[in-house]
Amino acid sequence: MSTATTHAEEVHAHAHDHEHEHHEPNFIQKYIFSEDHKTIAKQYLIMGILWAFVGGSLSIIFRLQLGFPEMQLEWLRPILGEWIDESGKLDKEFYLALVTMHGTIMVFFVLTAGLSGTFSNFLIPLQIGARDMASGFINMLSFWFFFLSSAVMFSSLFLETGPASGGWVIYPPLSALPQAMPGSGLGMTLWLTSMALFIVSSLMGGINYICTIINLRTRGMTFTKMPLTIWSFFFTAILGLLSFPVLLSAALLLIFDRSFGTSFYLSEIYIQGQALPNMGGSPILYQHLFWFLGHPEVYIVLLPALGMTSEIIATNARKPIFGYRAMIGSMMGITLLAFIVWAHHMFVTGMNPFLGSVFMFLTLIIAVPSAVKAFNYITTLWKGNLIFTPAMLFSIGLVSLFISGGVTGIILGNSALDINLHDTYFVVAHFHLVMGSASFFGLMAGVYHWFPKMFGRMMNKTLGYIHFWATFVGVYCVFFPMHYTGIAGFPRRYYSFTALGNGRMEAFTDLNAFISIAAILTFSAQAIFFFNFFYSIFKGKKASQNPWNSTTLEWTTPVEVGHGNWPGEIPAVYRWPYDYSKPGAESDFIPQNVPYSATPESNLPEENEEIANEKAIESLLAAQNESYNR
Amino acid sequence: MKKPEELLAANETRSVNPKVFTMWLFIVSIVMLFAAFTSAYLVRKAEGNWVEFELPNLFYYSTVVLLGSSASMHFAYLAAKKDQFNALRLSISITFVLGLIFLIMQFYGWIQLVDENVFFVGNPSGSFVYVLSGLHGLHLISGLIVLLVALVAAFRLKINAKALTQIKICTTYWHFLDALWVYLFLFLVFNN
């Protein structure tokens, strides 16, 4: 008791010291141009949620066309205007714009910025025990570049010629020639501008994440004591740092081709009967550059979701994560392999078959670390004391989607099978399950799990359960049937497809109608989340300090976390983050900041030896405080 | 199991200045940008239909100038370490001027290319030279801005033996821009 009071006094004295330096920030500094990582994280999250609804509604519009090709869409005219043609059908060019923008928005704006931006920002300083990011200013800039990029991309939706329409991969020559299609004009220019801003934002964010994780860990937080979330954000940031500049270079060359008449990607080409002056370019070159980013991007999207799942599953199974080091190793393996498999997106570009088999071999190796992760999730769940919070359900859902979507990756990674399946709905099914839905489930799990820390309130559990089951069943109903249409040859990005119907219009309409109805229902179910999220921010039940009885450092902060995260000293770390249900321990979890000397009843022999190090860890306090005053 | 000394040593690596570290990460992203361009160059060249031409001889001289600027940058760092403020200001100024001369020479190098009938628009072999030297030039301009900021700091005595972070960042970036050009230049010489 006495130690507690002295500690409180120290805290008070400490706070007093700083009172004259830290004046209360005004509204703009606090909520708009904030340098606080927690506020920036919330800004990213809310932007991500808004973008998800935009991206989702675009997909619903094109699902209407696919599922009900005969449907009168006159009622959409108030929203879409001229994009509904005279016969009351969806404009064909606009259909292409819809799929392009759906992909771009979901991959970059929702699952990269909304997921990685939110949780890297929120969790890195809180879980490693730092006051803030290495550079709060660059962090703020990173968000505002993202905002600018969002504004440009959003405005392109309202162009008369429509937004970019060449697919989210914007392959030249379609994207390089403004006269190629309406969407290749101003829409494409805005797409490139927006993505350049987005890349700058991502790089600034990523540099900050890496720098913070390496330099600002609290005393005792060695790399092998970091939660797996932090490891996953670390690898994600490295992937982004190494791959986004390559996309920038691809985009720059494309801009030169579009606007200055160079021939990097354009070779001898006729358009509308006119020969263009371009000579000697190579559109395949663009594909190489694009997919060198494009493939790591898949893992940029997925790894944070996997990391958060590890954390949530261990917490709610009340068991240590199975194979902590194997998890790190497999994430490292995925990160390395991510850079040397890009050409499996290009098997049908006339690539040398030998080169194809090399890339096939490398691609199939990814199954190994992925399987290690899947097994580790399942073995962590095995005989655990499972607590089914909404976050836990979404995490288990992620594991399910990761497996069922990953298995088809082995089929698509095969360069011979890919000849048949390339650009069919089989591919759409594969990546929507393994990358889209799995990452989305990770995002949702993260929101449900860390909501109490973000807003100091709890989300409604019952609504969470309804949201989960509607989404889980819905996602499988939407994407599973796509495997069948895909194997049968139904192609991606087609406005309508009658070739396999022997001239009849109704080829695949039954399955497509089923998928569309499921998609509409699943999308509508997200309204439950939308309501729950915004209602709970203001009216939710007040959260306790550690509602999930978790071990990591963020739960040692007060319920309403202020700037600087801990009112007193930053806690030291003595143990790994997964001491759940430790034999002999009094409670079923031991937080990371509890020294081994305080838990003699549950220590293993080698942990008793670590008690000797505790003095050394504590003695680092002065150095740690010093580093914040530099 | 780690001994206390080892833990302390581990902590020392942790206290790498975050600003210097950020600079290095920034450099990594620039390396990836140019790695992408030079890889694209090789991939494209392997496809044939590749016009060959002489690199402007001014590029040889400008490379020497840039190497010289790196030397004066190093002197600036040494001067800052020893608190020799006049030498520091002088060396930064020399570096800045050499950097400017380099840019001007690059520009005249482009004029030489135009005289050779190698244009930005045309066969990609020529376009690549413009893109690589142009983007390097753009980065060099950012380097000049960093130098100017350092020069102002040097006049305000903000750079001294006890506050070396800024000059360290500046020096690192400048040496990197120098090395980047040497790489690009040798790459062009051997692959043209």
Interface residues (C-beta under 8 A of the other chain):
Chain A: A134 S135 I138 L203 G206 I207 N208 I210 C211 T212 I214 N215 L216 R217 R219 T222 L241 L242 S243 F244 P245 V246 L248 S249 A250 L252 L253 F256 F260 G261 T262 S263 F264 M279 G280 G281 S282 L285 H288 L289 F292 E606 E609 E610 A612 N613 K615 A616 I617 L620 A623 S627 R630
Chain B: M1 K2 K3 P4 L7 L8 A10 N11 R14 S15 V16 N17 P18 K19 F21 T22 L25 F26 V28 S29 I30 M32 L33 F34 A35 A36 F37 S39 A40 V43 R44 E47 N49 W50 F120 V121 G122 N123 P124 S127 V131 L135
